[in-house]
């Protein structure tokens, strides 16, 4: 069976003409010859964002203008967020402990320690051991054991909130710690197992 590649040109009727374009937002608007029907595309989309019939040409022009203005504002906001992420300092430091909770029918808890900060947005981490205690059948609590490494060093990107993507299904974040009498104390995490 042949595969069809539908482009924007496929969706635009032959008698429509381009009436407005904003390359910065990747937007283009087409209208019918009478000017009462308009369709707009944004970004890299092949299908139109709208394809609407209006009662008057003035209403069509106002709608197109409002839609284009909103797109430009959204593009500017995304650009500002992107710049803020690039300039945001790395919130993690050497010695920080990260925890991740993952699993489908059970809750697995893994801990990692930051062993090096590499550049602005990258850290080197290693998996560390944990002390566990059963509280009920197939469930319990655990706390990290900083310095007791069980894994090889891994370099991972850090986002602006300090989260690190370990695998496609596992994200780690900084574990809060309290200093009591000069000793780091971590709140326990709950785990569960599946038979």
LINHU-V322743 format. One line per field, one symbol per residue. ss: DSSP state (~ for helix, > for strand, _ for the rest). phi: phi as a letter, one per 30 degrees, with the letter a starting at -180 (. if undefined). burial: + if it has 24 or more other C-alpha atoms within 12 Angstrom, else -. Layout:
ss = ???
phi = ???
burial = ???
//
This chain:
ss = _______~~~~_____>>>>>>~~~_>>>>>_____>>>>>________>>>>___~~~~~~~~~~~~~~~~~~~~~~~~~~~~~~~_________>>>>>>____>>>>>>>>>>>>___>>>>>>>>>>>>>>>__>>>>>>>>>>>____>>>>>_____>>>>__>>>>>__>>>>__>>>>__>>>>___
phi = .dcccdceddddddddbdcabbddcicbbcbdddiccbbbbbicdcdddbbbccdbddddddddddddddddddddddddddddddcddddcbejdccbbbakccbcccbbbcdcaccidbbbcbbdbdbccbdcbdhaababdceicdbbddbcbdcddcidbddbdcbccbdddbccbhicdbcddccbbbbd
burial = -------+---+-------+++--+-++++++--++++++++-----+++++-------++-++--++--+------------------++++-+++++++------++++++++-+---++++++++++----------++++++--------+++++--+++++----+++++----------+--++++---
//
